[in-house]
Amino acid sequence: MDKMGIIALLIGLVLIAIGAYAIWIFLPDVITAVKGLIGIVVLVAGLMALVFGVLIIKE
């Protein structure tokens, strides 16, 4: 490995540690955000199924 690979590896490990600590500190907010994101994903999947169904019916 060259120097840039080692530096990128170390920066990645530090960012993972900081992110995990932030998730632990703000856990209730993270849970709320994940619930909201799940709702958004379900909504988008429903919209895609609706559009797909309309396109199939038109043929």
Secondary structure, DSSP 4 states (H G I P E B T S, - for coil): --HHHHHHHHHHHHHHHHHHHHHHHTHHHHHHHHHHHHHHHHHHHHHHHHHHHHHHHH-
